[in-house]
């Protein structure tokens, strides 16, 4: 740990509150007895009085030794870069943390959060001005960060929030765009799934638009959860978490009683469903033939209609 010190007037004098700690600063030069003596005095004052240590991160911190005071040094650097923008994406129902880094404690008297949608002033300093208890300001005594926390975010929380810092030079702003995403679940395939008896039922559920994977994925046959169904046997569920979480339901030895509605229910999404028909092979073939013939009939009817229209049009033109 490297100590730095800010002196007023003569280098031999020291102000206790001007002591700071920095890992990036330089050592006090041993060739300067006055600087070393002042540094020791500053350490003694700070340890006895337990003043707050301010962290200065600039590579030019050492130059501050020769300014008249810490306040003068603060004026050389803005407390907040103006009109900066950051983006935060959170999942519906989770907690959002909107950060506003403000340098130098002396300029932190007027720090406010404003919701741009309705220009509602949500906070000033540590005080909040809303009846919505989900909003809270988080700020540590020695921290540079003023965080607006929104618990259990809802769709209406989506939008832009502005952190305003009032300084002697005017108003500085930092904007945070909060994007609320709603995870979606769907089962691969159409609304129906046909299988033969004694074959394997394979259903795949995809959960997307989810910043964090779901804590669980349950499968239901009609109203009954079957993830851990030992009575039926032959049922396995495999879930792979990720940006697009995937849950696969496998049922071996399909039988008539396996027909019905199957639902994939994840912890962070609305459920998705598909209807499964388990039939014997000849019945499956009959269903396929009916679907095929129905499709062919539709196509043939369409062609006949076009031919009639063209014939009528040609007859009118030749009259």
N, C-alpha and C positions, 0 to 999 in steps of 0.2 A: 504494500500500500504506500503511495507517495503522497506527502502532504504539501499543500500550497497555501500561501497566506497573502492577504490583501491588506496593505498598509495605508494609513492616512498621513499625509504630510511627510515628515522625516521618517526614513526607513527604520529608525530605531524605535518608533512608537508603533503600537499595534491595537487594533480593535478586535475584541473577542469574537464578535459575530462574523468576522471576515475570514474565518478559517474554513477551508473546504478540503475535501478528499477527492483525489482523482487518480485513476490508474494510468492515465495517458500523459500526465504532466511531467515536469522535469524536477530533479532534486534541487534543493536549495544549495547553491554553490558554496562549498566549504572555504573557498578563497575569500569570501566576503564575511568577515566576523560579525558585522552589524546585522546582516540578513540572518545568519545562524542564530544570533542572540534573540532577534525579533521572533524567529520561528519557534524557539524554545518558549518564549514568553507567551506566544499565541496558544501553543499546546497546553501550557499550564492554565491559562485563563479558560480555555474551552473545556478542559477536563474538570476543572473545579465548578464551572457554571453550567456545564452540560448544555451548551448552546447547540442548535440544530446545525448539522453539517450540510452545506449545499454542494452538489456535484456539478462541476463545470467540465464539459466534454471537449471544448475547442482545443486544437493543437497549439493555439497561441495563448493558452491560459497563463503561461509564465509572464507574459507582458503585463498582465494585470497587477503584478507586484508594484509597478511604477505609476499606477493611476492613483488619484487622490482618495479613492474609496471604492467599495464594492458597488455602490449605487451608480457611480460614474461608469463603471465597467458594464453594468447592465444596459445602459443607454446605447451602447455600441451594437447590440444584437437584439433583433425583434423577439418578443415573447412568443409569437406564433407566426408562422409563414402564412400570409394572407391568401384567402380564396383557394386553399388547397382542398382536394376532394379525395375521399376514400370510399371504398365499397365494402359492404358487409352482407353476406348471404347466410340466412339462418332458416331452419326448418320450422314450419308451423307448430306452435306449442312449446318450442324450446325457449331458452333465454338468449337475448341479444345484448352485446356489449359494444357500445359506441364510444370510441376513444378520442380524447382531445388533449394532446400533449402541449402543456403551457410551461415555458421556461421562466425561471426567476420568480421566487416567492413574492417579492415586493409588488409585482404587477398582477397578482391574482385576486385582487379585491372584487372585481366585477367579471365573473365568468358565468355565462348563461347558456342554456340549451333551449332552442326554439324549434318547434315543429312547423315546417314550411307549409304543409297542407292547409292549415288554418291559422298560421302565425301565432299559435299558442305558445306562450312563454312557460316552459316546463319547469325551469329551475333558475335560481340565482345563487351562486356559491353552493352551499350544501343544502339550501332550502328548496323544496319542490312546491310548485303551484298547480297542482292537479289533484282531483279527487280519485284518480286512478292509481291505486296503490301498487300497481305493477311497475311504476316508474320510480327509480331511485338513483341518487348520485353516489358514486364510489370514489373516494379520494383519500389516500394515506397522507399522514402528516408530512412526510418527507418525499412524497411522490410528485412527479411532474404531470401526471395523468389525471384528467377529470373525466371519469367514465359515466356515461348515461346507460344504466341497466334497464332493460325492458323484460319483465318476466312473462313467460307463457305467451309469446307473441301471437297476434291474431292477424288476419288478412288486412284489416284496416290499419295496422301499424306500418304497412309498406309505404315507403316514400323517403323524402329527404329531411334530414335533421341538421340544424346549424348550431355550431358551438361559437358563441360570440365572446370576445375578450375586449373589455374596455380599457384603453390605455390613454395616457396623456396626449398621444399623437393621433388618437381616433379609435375607430372600431375595427378589430381584426376578426376574420371569420374562417372557420374550417367546416366543410360540409361532409356529411356522411350519408351515402345512399344505402338505405336498408331495403334489401330484397327478401321477401318472404316466399319460400317455395313450399309447395304442397306435394308431397310424394304421391305417386300413382302406382297402382298395381293392376296387372292384367294377366290373363292366362292365354298362352299361345294357342292359336287355333280359332275357329269360329265359335258361335254360341252352343254348338252341339259337337259331341264326340262319339263316334260309333266304333265299337270293338266287338270281336267275336268272343264267344264263351271260351274259357280256358286259355285265352290269350293274356297279354300284359297291358294294363292301363298305365299310360305315361302322361302325366300332366305337369307342365312347367309354368310356374308363376314368376313374373318379372316385376321387381319393385324399382322404379326409377325416380329421378328428380329428388333424391334423398341425400343431403349432405352427410348424414350419418346412417349407417346400416340399421335396419330394424332390430330391436332386441329379441324378437321372436317372430316366427311365421307358423301359424296353425292352419291345418287343413281340416275341413269339415265335410262329412258325407251327410247330406240333408242337414239335420240339426246336431249331429254327433261328431265330436272331435276325434280324429282317428290317428293323430301322430303317434300315439303310444298304444294302439289297439293290438293287444296280444290275443284276444279272443278270436278275431278273424284270421290273423296270421298273414304272412306274405306281404305286409305293408311296410314300406320304408319311406322316410322323408330325409332328403339331403338338401341343406341350405348353404349357399356360398355367398357370404357378404361381400360387398364392394360398391363401386359407384352405381352399378346396376345389380342389385342383389337378386339372386336366383334361387328358387326353391323348387325341388323336383319331388313329385309324389309318384311312387311306383306301387302298383297293386298287381300281384301275380295270381294267375289262375282265376281270371275274371268269371263271375257267375251272375245269374239273373238278379240276385239281391244286391249286386254292386251298382245297378242302374240307379240314377237319381242325380240330384244337384250336388256339385262339388264346389266348395268355396275356399279360396286362399285368403286368410286374414292375417295381415302383418300388424305390428304394434303401432306403426305410424302412418297407416293409410286406410282408406275405405276398402272394404273387401271386394274381391273379384270372384265371379262365379262362371261355371260352365255346366251343361247338362250332358251326362254320359248315358248312352244306350248300350246295353250288353245284350246281344242277340246271337242266335245260331248262325252258322255260315250261310245256309241257303236263304235265310231271311235277310241277311246282309246283302246278298247278291240281288234279291228281289228289290230291296230298297234302292240299291245302286242303279238297277235297270229302270225303276220308276223315275228316279231323278234324271237319268240320262235321256229317257224317252220324253220326259216333260220338257227338258231343255231343247231337244230336237224339234218337238212340236212347236215350241215357241219360235224357234228360228224359221221353220218352214212357214208358219203363219205370217211371219213378218215379210218373207220373200213374196208370198202370194199377194199380200196387201200392196207392196211396191209395184208388182207387175200389173195389178188392176189399175192403179193410179196412172201408170205410164201409158197403158192401153187407152184409157179414157181421154187422157191429154192428147195423145196422137190422133184419136178420132175427131176431137174438136178442131184440131189444126187442119185437118184434111177436108173439112166441110166447105 
